[in-house]
Amino acid sequence: MALIEGLILNTMPYRENDLLVKIFSKEQGIITAMARGAKKQKSQLAAVSQPFTWLVVDGAYPKNQQGLAFINSVQESRIYKNVVVDLTTAAYAALIAKDLTVAFEENVPQPEWYAKTLAAFDQLNAQKDPQVIANVVELQLLPVFGISPNWQRDPLSGAQTGDFDYSEKYNGIIEKAHFDMDDHRLHLDQKTVYYLRLFSTIDLAKMGKVNLSPVTKRGIQRVVDYLYDRQLGFQPKEKRFIQKMAAFERQLTIKPRPKENES
């Protein structure tokens, strides 16, 4: 038996009354745990049915780091309430959860990323911009996926200051003097480049309030999507849902043309 501390990333029904619970655990990384009877009314395991809940449970880790863990009872739980009640924030939280489950193998300890994940959810719960938080996580996850863009210096000259653009050809930023060496660079504005460089290394636990213009946010998202779509071939349904939600919101903000006066 063991005390398992972790964050619920998602749940899946199993049989009539049971749940399979995906947990990012402090000690063993991402695990899948069986919660028997969790779907029953007045179940003592009801807390494990809500994604984005931090908890401590009495249970058992998978034997030999293979198979399922088990949850017997909940000792402590804390839901990230502001994450759950806001649709947009919940959508970005689901995207982060999906990225994590794809990035990491199960039953492999990830202490650094466990701390980062809790910091990200703390920031979401503090009602920081969910798109910004998700972008930070996505950029910092890239090396886990085997992609490590160079955000810090031009590989051709070593320059760390100046005007830069992103070049897939050179796997990172290149300075203005080298723009003509890549016809397919992304033509990013300098504010977007600044925040890409910042977000790739920023400590989520220490990140203050970040107010970005819609133009800058679109620029950052464009690069993140470019890297995940083109280099990883990865576009989860959670991201498509966010894109559809954003398109719907834009439609709502379009004002109808006033009718011309009839003669």
C-alpha positions as CSV (number, residue, x, y, z in Angstrom):
1,M,0.0,0.0,0.0
2,A,1.1,3.6,-0.6
3,L,0.0,7.2,-0.4
4,I,-0.2,8.5,-3.9
5,E,-0.1,12.3,-4.4
6,G,-1.0,13.7,-7.8
7,L,-3.1,15.6,-10.2
8,I,-6.0,14.0,-12.1
9,L,-5.5,14.7,-15.8
10,N,-8.6,12.8,-17.1
11,T,-10.9,9.9,-16.3
12,M,-12.5,7.2,-18.4
13,P,-15.5,5.0,-17.5
14,Y,-14.7,1.3,-17.0
15,R,-17.5,-1.2,-16.6
16,E,-20.7,0.0,-14.9
17,N,-19.4,1.7,-11.7
18,D,-15.7,1.9,-12.1
19,L,-13.3,4.6,-13.4
20,L,-9.9,4.5,-14.9
21,V,-8.1,7.7,-13.7
22,K,-5.1,9.2,-15.3
23,I,-3.0,10.8,-12.6
24,F,0.3,12.8,-12.9
25,S,1.8,11.4,-9.6
26,K,4.6,13.0,-7.7
27,E,6.5,9.8,-7.2
28,Q,5.9,7.7,-10.3
29,G,5.0,10.2,-13.1
30,I,1.9,9.5,-15.1
31,I,-0.1,6.5,-14.0
32,T,-3.5,5.0,-14.7
33,A,-5.4,3.9,-11.6
34,M,-8.4,1.8,-11.1
35,A,-11.1,3.4,-8.9
36,R,-13.6,0.6,-8.2
37,G,-17.2,1.9,-7.5
38,A,-16.2,5.5,-8.0
39,K,-19.3,6.1,-10.2
40,K,-21.8,4.9,-7.5
41,Q,-23.9,7.4,-5.8
42,K,-22.3,8.6,-2.5
43,S,-19.1,6.7,-3.3
44,Q,-16.2,7.6,-1.0
45,L,-14.1,7.9,-4.2
46,A,-16.3,10.6,-5.8
47,A,-13.4,13.1,-5.7
48,V,-11.5,11.0,-8.3
49,S,-14.2,11.5,-10.9
50,Q,-13.3,15.2,-11.4
51,P,-10.4,16.0,-13.7
52,F,-8.0,18.8,-12.5
53,T,-8.2,17.8,-8.9
54,W,-5.1,17.5,-6.8
55,L,-5.3,14.7,-4.3
56,V,-3.7,12.2,-2.0
57,V,-5.1,8.7,-2.1
58,D,-4.4,5.5,-0.3
59,G,-3.7,2.9,-2.9
60,A,-1.0,0.9,-4.7
61,Y,1.3,1.8,-7.6
62,P,1.6,-0.6,-10.5
63,K,3.6,-3.7,-9.7
64,N,7.0,-3.6,-11.4
65,Q,6.0,-0.2,-13.0
66,Q,3.6,-2.0,-15.3
67,G,-0.2,-2.2,-15.5
68,L,-2.7,-0.4,-13.3
69,A,-2.4,1.4,-10.0
70,F,-5.3,1.1,-7.6
71,I,-7.2,3.7,-5.5
72,N,-8.7,2.5,-2.2
73,S,-9.6,5.8,-0.4
74,V,-9.2,9.5,-0.8
75,Q,-7.2,11.1,2.1
76,E,-7.1,14.7,0.8
77,S,-8.3,16.5,-2.3
78,R,-8.4,20.0,-3.7
79,I,-10.1,20.9,-6.9
80,Y,-8.9,23.7,-9.2
81,K,-12.3,25.4,-9.1
82,N,-11.6,28.3,-11.5
83,V,-10.2,25.9,-14.0
84,V,-13.3,23.7,-14.0
85,V,-16.0,26.4,-14.0
86,D,-14.6,28.5,-17.0
87,L,-15.1,26.8,-20.3
88,T,-12.1,28.4,-22.0
89,T,-9.8,27.7,-19.1
90,A,-11.0,24.1,-18.9
91,A,-10.3,23.7,-22.6
92,Y,-6.7,24.8,-22.3
93,A,-6.3,22.7,-19.2
94,A,-7.5,19.7,-21.2
95,L,-5.0,20.5,-23.9
96,I,-2.2,20.7,-21.4
97,A,-3.3,17.3,-19.9
98,K,-3.3,15.7,-23.4
99,D,0.1,17.1,-24.3
100,L,1.5,15.6,-21.0
101,T,0.0,12.2,-21.5
102,V,1.4,12.0,-25.0
103,A,4.9,13.4,-24.1
104,F,5.6,11.0,-21.2
105,E,5.6,7.3,-20.9
106,E,3.6,6.0,-17.9
107,N,5.2,4.8,-14.7
108,V,8.4,6.9,-15.2
109,P,9.1,9.5,-12.5
110,Q,9.0,13.1,-13.8
111,P,9.6,15.3,-10.7
112,E,10.6,18.4,-12.6
113,W,7.5,18.2,-14.8
114,Y,5.2,17.3,-11.9
115,A,6.2,20.6,-10.3
116,K,5.8,22.5,-13.6
117,T,2.4,21.0,-14.1
118,L,1.1,22.0,-10.6
119,A,2.6,25.5,-11.2
120,A,0.7,25.7,-14.6
121,F,-2.6,24.7,-12.9
122,D,-2.0,27.2,-10.1
123,Q,-1.6,29.9,-12.7
124,L,-4.7,28.8,-14.5
125,N,-6.6,28.7,-11.2
126,A,-5.4,32.3,-10.5
127,Q,-7.1,33.2,-13.7
128,K,-4.0,34.0,-15.7
129,D,-4.5,34.0,-19.5
130,P,-5.0,30.3,-20.2
131,Q,-3.7,30.6,-23.8
132,V,-0.4,32.0,-22.4
133,I,-0.1,29.3,-19.8
134,A,-0.7,26.6,-22.4
135,N,1.8,28.1,-24.8
136,V,4.5,28.2,-22.1
137,V,3.8,24.5,-21.4
138,E,3.8,23.6,-25.1
139,L,7.1,25.4,-25.8
140,Q,8.8,23.9,-22.8
141,L,7.6,20.4,-23.7
142,L,9.2,20.5,-27.2
143,P,12.5,19.0,-26.0
144,V,10.6,16.2,-24.4
145,F,9.2,15.4,-27.8
146,G,12.7,15.5,-29.3
147,I,12.5,19.0,-30.8
148,S,14.8,21.6,-29.4
149,P,14.5,24.9,-31.2
150,N,17.4,27.3,-30.5
151,W,15.6,30.4,-29.0
152,Q,18.7,32.0,-27.4
153,R,21.2,32.8,-30.2
154,D,21.7,32.8,-34.0
155,P,23.6,29.6,-34.8
156,L,25.4,31.3,-37.7
157,S,26.9,34.2,-35.7
158,G,26.1,33.5,-32.1
159,A,24.2,36.8,-31.8
160,Q,21.9,37.0,-28.8
161,T,20.6,40.5,-29.3
162,G,19.1,42.3,-32.3
163,D,16.1,41.6,-34.6
164,F,15.4,37.9,-35.1
165,D,13.0,35.6,-37.0
166,Y,12.3,31.9,-36.7
167,S,13.9,29.6,-39.2
168,E,13.0,25.9,-39.5
169,K,16.0,25.5,-41.8
170,Y,18.3,26.6,-38.9
171,N,16.1,25.1,-36.1
172,G,15.7,28.4,-34.3
173,I,16.1,32.1,-34.5
174,I,18.4,33.9,-37.0
175,E,19.3,37.5,-36.9
176,K,18.3,40.1,-39.5
177,A,21.6,39.9,-41.3
178,H,20.8,36.3,-42.2
179,F,17.2,36.7,-43.2
180,D,18.0,36.3,-46.9
181,M,19.4,32.8,-46.1
182,D,16.0,31.3,-45.5
183,D,13.2,32.2,-47.9
184,H,10.7,30.3,-45.7
185,R,11.4,32.0,-42.4
186,L,8.2,32.9,-40.6
187,H,8.4,36.7,-40.8
188,L,7.6,37.2,-37.2
189,D,7.3,40.6,-35.5
190,Q,9.9,41.3,-32.8
191,K,7.4,41.3,-29.9
192,T,6.3,37.8,-30.8
193,V,10.0,36.7,-31.0
194,Y,10.6,38.3,-27.6
195,Y,7.8,36.3,-25.9
196,L,8.8,33.0,-27.7
197,R,12.3,33.4,-26.2
198,L,10.9,34.3,-22.8
199,F,8.3,31.5,-22.6
200,S,10.7,28.8,-23.6
201,T,12.6,29.3,-20.3
202,I,10.3,31.1,-17.9
203,D,9.6,29.6,-14.5
204,L,5.9,29.0,-14.4
205,A,5.9,29.2,-10.6
206,K,7.3,32.7,-10.7
207,M,5.5,34.0,-13.7
208,G,3.6,37.3,-13.0
209,K,0.7,38.7,-15.0
210,V,1.3,38.8,-18.7
211,N,-0.9,41.1,-20.8
212,L,-0.4,40.4,-24.5
213,S,-2.2,42.0,-27.4
214,P,-4.4,39.8,-29.6
215,V,-1.8,40.2,-32.4
216,T,1.1,39.0,-30.3
217,K,-1.0,36.0,-29.0
218,R,-1.9,35.0,-32.5
219,G,1.8,35.2,-33.5
220,I,2.9,33.0,-30.7
221,Q,0.1,30.5,-31.3
222,R,1.0,30.4,-35.0
223,V,4.6,29.4,-34.2
224,V,3.5,26.8,-31.6
225,D,1.0,25.3,-34.0
226,Y,3.6,25.3,-36.8
227,L,6.0,23.4,-34.6
228,Y,3.5,20.8,-33.4
229,D,1.8,20.3,-36.7
230,R,4.8,20.4,-39.0
231,Q,7.5,18.8,-36.9
232,L,5.5,16.5,-34.7
233,G,2.4,15.9,-36.8
234,F,0.4,16.3,-33.6
235,Q,-2.9,18.1,-33.4
236,P,-5.1,16.7,-30.7
237,K,-8.8,17.1,-30.7
238,E,-8.5,19.4,-27.6
239,K,-6.7,21.9,-29.8
240,R,-9.2,21.6,-32.6
241,F,-12.0,22.3,-30.0
242,I,-10.2,25.5,-28.9
243,Q,-9.8,26.6,-32.5
244,K,-13.5,26.0,-33.2
245,M,-14.5,27.8,-30.0
246,A,-12.3,30.8,-31.0
247,A,-13.8,30.9,-34.5
248,F,-17.3,30.9,-32.9
249,E,-16.4,33.8,-30.6
250,R,-15.1,35.8,-33.5
251,Q,-18.4,35.3,-35.3
252,L,-20.3,36.6,-32.3
253,T,-18.2,39.8,-32.3
254,I,-18.8,40.6,-36.0
255,K,-21.4,43.4,-36.1
256,P,-24.1,43.1,-38.8
257,R,-24.1,45.8,-41.4
258,P,-26.8,48.4,-40.9
259,K,-29.6,48.1,-43.4
260,E,-29.7,50.7,-46.1
261,N,-32.7,53.1,-45.9
262,E,-35.4,52.0,-48.2
263,S,-36.7,54.7,-50.6
